[in-house]
């Protein structure tokens, strides 16, 4: 990945950094966006978005992961977020997610960002596998996950949307089963 001192992860087009308190306007532009929020359980009030930002920063401080803000490097323009959060920490499984602003949809950025996060998860934190889910109406996310090699495993109720979301798993290189990573050895 290209080096850029502003970002701790950089791809050809994107840079990742950590959320800061001063990023509330960016967080509001993303999680306060009606098109984005519709797919992840919104609409969200400014207070809910501020709480989400606080939780992301706490996750970074405590576990070294979050849904990191991403920027178009050429213009240093905020594009959304992509990152990790614990899913089944006892099994070394993280959830990967990406939320992009509508202005950058359909440009291949979700796949580029998620690819960088997958590399980070397996190389830097030795994740055993990655879980992902998406809103049933979000065909673009399904397509991205499938292109990245995630395999459909099941449907799961996602309480914020009150809908069954399609769920996927990507094992770490050298692993081939989602069963022990997602459900645990006892099932």
TINU-349034 format. One line per 3 residues: for each residue x, y, z of N, C-alpha, C. Coordinates in steps of 0.1 Angstrom, whole numbers. Layout:
BEGIN
X Y Z X Y Z X Y Z ~ ... .
END
This chain:
BEGIN
8 -12 0 0 0 0 9 12 0 ~ 5 23 -7 13 35 -7 14 41 7 ~ 26 47 9 28 54 22 23 68 22 .
17 72 33 12 86 34 12 88 49 ~ 20 98 54 21 100 68 8 104 75 ~ -2 109 67 -15 113 73 -23 101 77 .
-21 90 71 -29 78 73 -22 66 77 ~ -28 58 86 -21 46 91 -24 34 81 ~ -34 35 73 -36 26 62 -38 34 49 .
-32 31 38 -34 38 26 -35 29 14 ~ -44 31 6 -45 23 -7 -42 33 -18 ~ -44 29 -30 -42 38 -42 -50 51 -41 .
-63 49 -37 -72 61 -37 -76 65 -23 ~ -74 57 -13 -80 60 0 -70 60 11 ~ -73 68 22 -65 69 34 -74 67 46 .
-69 59 55 -76 56 68 -69 63 79 ~ -77 70 88 -71 75 101 -81 72 112 ~ -78 76 124 -86 73 135 -96 85 138 .
-108 82 143 -117 93 146 -112 101 157 ~ -115 114 157 -112 124 167 -125 131 171 ~ -125 137 183 -137 144 188 -141 155 178 .
-131 161 171 -134 172 162 -140 167 149 ~ -141 154 148 -147 148 135 -163 147 136 ~ -169 153 146 -183 152 147 -190 157 134 .
-186 168 128 -193 172 116 -192 161 105 ~ -181 154 104 -179 143 94 -189 131 98 ~ -189 128 111 -198 117 115 -212 120 112 .
-216 133 115 -230 137 112 -233 137 97 ~ -223 140 89 -226 139 74 -227 125 69 ~ -222 115 76 -223 101 72 -235 95 79 .
-235 93 92 -245 86 99 -258 94 100 ~ -257 107 98 -269 115 97 -275 116 83 ~ -269 110 74 -274 110 60 -285 100 59 .
-296 104 54 -308 96 54 -306 83 45 ~ -299 84 34 -297 72 25 -288 62 32 ~ -278 67 39 -269 58 46 -276 52 58 .
-283 60 66 -289 56 78 -300 46 76 ~ -307 47 65 -318 38 62 -313 23 61 ~ -301 21 57 -296 7 56 -290 2 69 .
-288 10 79 -281 6 91 -289 9 104 ~ -302 12 102 -311 13 114 -315 27 117 ~ -312 37 109 -316 51 112 -330 54 108 .
-334 66 108 -326 78 109 -320 80 123 ~ -309 87 124 -302 89 137 -302 104 140 ~ -305 107 153 -304 121 158 -290 125 159 .
-287 138 160 -273 142 162 -267 137 175 ~ -276 135 185 -271 129 198 -267 115 196 ~ -274 107 188 -271 93 186 -258 92 178 .
-256 101 168 -244 101 160 -232 105 169 ~ -234 115 178 -223 118 187 -219 107 196 ~ -229 99 201 -227 87 209 -219 76 201 .
-223 75 188 -216 65 180 -202 69 178 ~ -199 81 176 -185 86 174 -178 83 187 ~ -183 86 199 -177 83 211 -174 69 213 .
-183 60 209 -181 45 210 -170 41 201 ~ -169 46 189 -159 43 180 -145 46 185 ~ -144 58 192 -131 62 197 -128 53 209 .
-138 49 217 -135 40 229 -130 27 224 ~ -136 22 213 -132 9 207 -117 10 203 ~ -113 21 197 -100 22 192 -90 22 205 .
-94 29 215 -86 30 227 -85 17 234 ~ -96 9 235 -96 -3 242 -91 -15 234 ~ -94 -16 221 -92 -28 213 -83 -26 201 .
-81 -13 198 -73 -10 186 -80 -11 173 ~ -93 -12 173 -101 -12 161 -113 -3 162 ~ -118 1 150 -130 9 149 -134 9 135 .
-146 15 132 -149 18 118 -142 31 115 ~ -130 30 109 -121 42 107 -127 51 96 ~ -125 64 98 -129 73 87 -119 72 76 .
-125 72 64 -117 71 52 -118 83 43 ~ -108 86 36 -107 99 28 -102 95 14 ~ -107 103 4 -101 102 -9 -88 110 -8 .
-77 103 -11 -64 108 -9 -61 120 -18 ~ -66 120 -30 -62 130 -40 -67 144 -35 ~ -79 144 -29 -85 157 -24 -86 158 -9 .
-81 148 -2 -83 147 13 -98 149 16 ~ -107 143 8 -121 144 10 -127 132 18 ~ -135 135 28 -141 125 36 -151 116 27 .
-149 103 28 -157 94 19 -166 85 27 ~ -164 83 40 -172 74 49 -163 67 59 ~ -166 55 62 -158 47 71 -158 33 67 .
-148 26 72 -146 12 70 -137 6 81 ~ -141 -5 87 -132 -10 97 -138 -22 104 ~ -134 -24 116 -136 -36 124 -142 -33 137 .
-150 -43 142 -154 -43 156 -155 -57 161 ~ -154 -60 174 -155 -73 178 -168 -80 175 ~ -168 -92 171 -180 -100 168 -181 -112 177 .
-171 -120 176 -169 -132 186 -155 -131 190 ~ -152 -122 200 -138 -119 204 -131 -132 210 ~ -139 -140 216 -134 -152 222 -129 -162 212 .
-133 -160 199 -129 -169 188 -120 -161 178 ~ -116 -149 181 -108 -141 172 -115 -137 160 ~ -129 -135 161 -136 -131 149 -141 -116 151 .
-138 -108 140 -142 -94 140 -153 -92 129 ~ -161 -82 131 -171 -78 121 -165 -67 113 ~ -166 -69 100 -161 -58 91 -173 -51 86 .
-171 -38 84 -182 -30 79 -177 -18 71 ~ -186 -13 63 -183 -1 55 -195 7 53 ~ -194 20 55 -205 30 54 -199 41 45 .
-204 43 33 -199 53 24 -209 64 21 ~ -205 76 19 -214 86 15 -219 84 1 ~ -232 87 -1 -238 84 -14 -230 90 -26 .
-224 101 -24 -216 108 -35 -205 99 -40 ~ -200 89 -32 -189 80 -37 -194 66 -39 ~ -207 64 -39 -212 50 -42 -209 47 -57 .
-208 34 -60 -206 29 -73 -193 33 -80 ~ -182 34 -72 -169 38 -77 -158 27 -73 ~ -163 16 -67 -153 6 -63 -146 9 -50 .
-150 19 -43 -143 23 -31 -146 14 -19 ~ -158 8 -18 -161 -1 -7 -152 -13 -8 ~ -151 -18 -20 -142 -30 -22 -128 -27 -19 .
-123 -15 -23 -109 -11 -21 -107 -9 -6 ~ -116 -3 1 -115 0 15 -115 -14 23 ~ -125 -22 20 -127 -35 27 -115 -44 25 .
-110 -44 13 -98 -52 10 -86 -48 19 ~ -84 -35 21 -73 -30 30 -76 -34 44 ~ -89 -33 49 -92 -37 62 -90 -52 64 .
-94 -60 54 -91 -75 55 -77 -78 57 ~ -68 -71 49 -54 -73 50 -49 -69 64 ~ -54 -58 69 -51 -53 83 -55 -64 93 .
-67 -69 92 -73 -78 102 -64 -91 102 ~ -60 -96 91 -53 -109 91 -38 -107 93 ~ -32 -96 89 -18 -94 91 -14 -87 104 .
-22 -77 108 -18 -69 120 -24 -74 133 ~ -36 -79 133 -42 -83 145 -45 -98 146 ~ -41 -106 135 -42 -120 135 -56 -125 138 .
-66 -119 131 -80 -123 132 -81 -138 127 ~ -90 -146 133 -92 -159 128 -102 -159 116 ~ -110 -148 116 -120 -147 105 -128 -134 107 .
-135 -131 96 -143 -119 96 -157 -122 92 ~ -166 -116 100 -181 -117 98 -185 -104 91 ~ -195 -105 83 -202 -93 77 -216 -96 75 .
-224 -85 76 -238 -86 73 -243 -74 65 ~ -254 -75 59 -260 -63 52 -275 -64 51 ~ -280 -52 50 -295 -50 49 -299 -58 37 .
-311 -64 37 -316 -73 26 -318 -65 13 ~ -320 -52 14 -321 -44 2 -308 -38 -4 ~ -297 -41 3 -284 -36 -1 -277 -46 -10 .
-281 -46 -23 -274 -56 -32 -260 -52 -35 ~ -257 -39 -34 -243 -35 -36 -233 -40 -26 ~ -238 -41 -13 -229 -46 -3 -228 -61 -5 .
-238 -68 -9 -238 -82 -12 -227 -85 -22 ~ -228 -77 -33 -218 -79 -44 -204 -77 -39 ~ -201 -66 -31 -188 -63 -26 -183 -75 -18 .
-191 -80 -9 -187 -91 0 -184 -103 -8 ~ -192 -107 -18 -189 -118 -26 -177 -117 -34 ~ -174 -105 -40 -162 -103 -47 -149 -104 -38 .
-151 -101 -26 -140 -102 -16 -138 -116 -11 ~ -146 -125 -15 -145 -139 -11 -153 -143 1 ~ -161 -135 7 -170 -139 18 -180 -149 13 .
-183 -158 22 -193 -168 18 -206 -166 27 ~ -217 -167 21 -230 -166 28 -231 -177 38 ~ -235 -174 50 -236 -184 61 -250 -186 66 .
-257 -174 68 -271 -175 74 -277 -161 74 ~ -290 -161 78 -296 -148 80 -298 -146 95 ~ -297 -133 99 -297 -130 114 -305 -117 116 .
-313 -117 126 -321 -105 129 -311 -94 134 ~ -312 -82 127 -304 -71 131 -313 -61 138 ~ -313 -60 151 -323 -52 158 -325 -38 154 .
-314 -31 150 -316 -17 146 -325 -15 134 ~ -326 -25 125 -335 -23 114 -347 -32 115 ~ -347 -41 125 -358 -51 127 -360 -59 115 .
-349 -62 108 -350 -70 96 -340 -81 97 ~ -342 -92 89 -332 -103 88 -322 -98 78 ~ -309 -98 82 -298 -94 74 -291 -107 69 .
-286 -106 57 -278 -117 51 -264 -116 58 ~ -258 -128 62 -246 -128 69 -236 -136 62 ~ -223 -133 63 -212 -139 56 -200 -141 65 .
-191 -149 60 -179 -152 68 -167 -153 58 ~ -156 -148 62 -143 -150 55 -133 -155 65 ~ -129 -168 63 -119 -173 73 -105 -167 70 .
-97 -167 80 -83 -163 78 -76 -172 68 ~ -66 -168 61 -59 -177 53 -54 -190 60 ~ -57 -201 55 -53 -214 61 -64 -220 70 .
-75 -212 72 -87 -218 79 -98 -220 69 ~ -106 -230 71 -116 -232 61 -130 -234 67 ~ -132 -231 80 -146 -233 85 -150 -221 93 .
-163 -217 91 -168 -207 99 -174 -212 112 ~ -177 -225 113 -184 -230 125 -178 -227 138 ~ -165 -230 140 -159 -228 153 -156 -213 155 .
-154 -206 144 -151 -191 146 -164 -183 150 ~ -175 -186 143 -187 -179 146 -195 -184 157 ~ -198 -197 157 -206 -203 168 -199 -208 180 .
-186 -210 179 -178 -215 190 -178 -230 189 ~ -169 -237 196 -168 -251 195 -180 -259 199 ~ -188 -253 208 -200 -260 213 -212 -258 205 .
-211 -249 195 -222 -248 185 -231 -237 190 .
END
